[in-house]
Amino acid sequence: MTIHEIREKDLSILSNLFAIAHLNNNSEEEWTYETALSYLEYYYQHQPDLFLVAYSEDGIPIGAVMSVLKPSFDGNYLTQIELFVAEDIKNKDSKDVMKQLLYNLLELSDAKYNVSQIKMIVPKKDVMKLQNILDVELNSSLVVLQQNFENAIQQLRSHP
């Protein structure tokens, strides 16, 4: 396995991997190839150096990690970290690929950006897997709130 910065030509394959990973993980998010491509293009256009891809020995993309840099009160944060691995990678190998992708992202970030914290939002089912890879803390002072945009704006309009 090799890991390096994304190549534009790999966006198509990675979009399929991303959509399938969410579909097979019983995610509440319903990704299609098109929505996944748009999402990955966002990372590619905003911070391509923080979009790393793992390649098999045959040069086929098998996973990726991507993030954006955000300044904060105590230094730069790596935020919106997305990490995914191809569904056909066995469980132990999947964990190894995830670990190596995260390690490379952090090494790169440390060398270039003086990062003070990482912030990840992950599906509940992946929390234990990530805690086995990285000694991460669940932040009890933060809650992710989510609402459909139309519902939110309608609710705000109806309150005086």
C-alpha atoms as one frame of an Amber mdcrd trajectory, in Angstrom:
protein
   0.000   0.000   0.000   1.138   3.505  -0.815  -0.407   6.786   0.276  -0.107
  10.146  -1.411  -2.043  13.288  -2.268  -5.121  12.771  -4.415  -4.904  12.840
  -8.176  -7.856  14.408  -9.960  -8.322  11.272 -12.072  -9.077   9.255  -8.894
 -12.120  11.329  -7.897 -14.437   9.096  -9.923 -13.299   5.821  -8.322 -13.258
   7.380  -4.854 -16.796   8.699  -5.322 -17.999   5.152  -5.911 -16.080   3.861
  -2.875 -17.488   6.651  -0.704 -21.112   6.096  -1.775 -20.867   2.308  -1.383
 -19.189   2.613   2.020 -22.131   4.664   3.296 -24.694   2.383   1.686 -23.181
  -0.793   3.150 -22.691   0.708   6.609 -26.407   1.281   7.114 -25.734   4.992
   7.182 -28.666   7.362   7.450 -26.982   9.350   4.704 -28.097   8.350   1.221
 -25.121   9.072  -1.026 -25.199   8.589  -4.780 -22.229   8.636  -7.098 -23.122
  12.205  -8.111 -23.520  13.568  -4.579 -20.340  11.797  -3.465 -18.421  13.258
  -6.409 -19.630  16.757  -5.582 -18.656  16.279  -1.924 -15.173  14.951  -2.717
 -14.622  17.723  -5.258 -15.263  20.229  -2.463 -12.302  18.845  -0.482 -10.194
  18.552  -3.623 -10.805  22.195  -4.541 -10.430  23.647  -1.024  -7.535  21.731
   0.475  -6.067  19.135  -1.928  -2.914  18.709   0.115  -5.066  17.391   2.986
  -6.804  14.825   0.746  -4.747  11.642   0.905  -5.469   8.399  -0.902  -4.365
   4.848  -0.109  -3.508   2.774  -3.175  -3.258  -1.002  -3.455  -0.110  -2.629
  -4.823  -1.861  -2.483  -8.225  -2.270   1.304  -7.963  -6.040   1.150  -7.348
  -7.511   3.573  -4.764  -8.690   1.608  -1.692  -9.438   4.427   0.743  -8.968
   8.067   1.559  -8.852  10.660   4.292  -9.550  14.338   3.779  -9.824  17.402
   5.929  -9.891  21.168   5.868  -7.884  23.552   8.008  -9.703  26.046  10.204
  -8.094  28.673  12.429  -9.299  28.782  16.022  -8.486  30.492  19.314  -5.754
  27.987  20.210  -4.227  27.287  16.800  -5.244  25.562  13.611  -7.776  22.728
  13.676  -8.077  19.881  11.236 -11.844  19.728  10.853 -14.408  17.864   8.816
 -12.139  14.838   8.717 -13.647  12.159   6.493 -12.119   8.701   6.429 -13.313
   5.777   4.346 -12.023   2.466   3.054 -13.261   0.227   0.237 -15.864  -2.283
   1.349 -13.924  -5.277   0.005 -11.004  -4.645   2.372 -11.077  -7.144   5.244
 -11.799  -5.825   8.741  -8.223  -5.967  10.109  -6.796  -4.603   6.876  -9.451
  -1.887   6.910  -8.313  -0.822  10.380  -4.668  -0.785   9.224  -5.524   1.332
   6.166  -7.535   3.757   8.325  -4.701   4.036  10.834  -2.078   4.693   8.162
  -4.246   7.284   6.399  -4.850   9.163   9.671  -1.173   8.958  10.599  -0.083
  10.377   7.238  -2.655  13.173   7.484  -1.447  14.146  10.953   2.234  13.966
   9.979   1.618  16.179   6.956  -0.459  18.624   8.987   2.129  18.836  11.733
   4.874  19.628   9.247   2.902  22.300   7.368   0.257  23.899   9.564   0.988
  23.938  13.314  -2.228  22.049  14.089  -3.425  22.093  17.703  -6.512  19.837
  17.488  -8.374  17.476  15.239 -12.162  17.414  15.053 -13.982  14.452  13.555
 -17.639  13.684  13.140 -18.130   9.955  12.710 -21.064   7.554  12.645 -21.735
   6.046  16.074 -20.891   2.586  14.753 -17.329   3.725  13.887 -16.510   5.330
  17.245 -15.121   2.146  18.791 -13.005   1.369  15.717 -11.475   4.846  15.837
 -10.961   4.679  19.602  -8.980   1.479  19.027  -6.791   3.310  16.513  -6.465
   6.664  18.244  -7.046   7.574  21.871  -9.804  10.063  21.097 -12.185  11.631
  23.553 -15.896  11.989  23.162 -16.552  15.665  23.721 -19.349  15.828  26.263
 -19.728  19.588  25.850 -20.567  19.395  22.144 -23.630  17.989  20.448 -24.170
  17.715  16.728 -27.514  19.235  15.832 -29.009  18.455  12.485 -32.181  19.636
  10.801 -33.564  19.695   7.299 -33.042  23.241   5.949 -36.660  23.767   4.862
 -37.981  22.604   8.242 -35.550  24.865  10.083 -36.430  27.981   8.119 -40.168
  27.265   8.404 -39.861  26.832  12.166 -37.971  30.107  12.489 -40.512  31.915
  10.318 -43.403  30.689  12.436 -41.894  31.928  15.719 -42.427  35.642  16.385
